Amino acid sequence: MKFAWQQIPSPVVSEILCNTMVDGIVIDTEHGFFNNETLFTCIQVIEGCGKLCYVRLTEPNKTLARACLDAGVDGIIFSTVETEEQCRKINEICKFPHYGGKRGLGLVRQNRWGIAPLVTYPPRIVAQVETKTGIDNIKKIFSYDFDYYMIGPYDLSASLGDPGNFDNKEYLDALSSVKEVVPLHQMAVHIPTDVKNQLKKYQDYGIIAVGMDTTGLLEFYKEIT
């Protein structure tokens, strides 16, 4: 699956991204400045356009995760997963009690305010592994049976001491060590820039998020000035 990446907090941007040949949009609340109302509206727009909507969160924050889940997102990406404690908390806040979590059930947009069946299965959960510590703990993280495990190339390369160098041997070794544990169809990655040259490293991954709304605008204006 191919995803676009949204940092600009605007439903207009969501709609524009939906008019591209992607399967879905990732709303990035880690580096984007979304308030709850704008986030909710962006989710509505994306799903109204028939695209998948994933939201990336900085940490396992119960309040924000609950808001996204109730709004009806298809998946949540949790940034910088490194420890079993984080994994347990992610499952706790995302899953209903029947699945081992503690999420509450309400009449919300996800179930059309109670009109639709009260489905209790969890959305897709993505653990973003983007540090040396996360790589070292990948077997423990994988044991929590998340749906996808996402590589964050910039943060991972920075953690390995060579920011932005994706041909560095340590970086490539880190990718290999993850692939020894995680099946390719459960691997995910975000490629912010230089997509054409970097894509071949990840072409068999289950989720590939490409580009960014912000860099796309900057690159366009570089071309015409």
Disulfide bonds with the S-S distance in Angstrom:
none
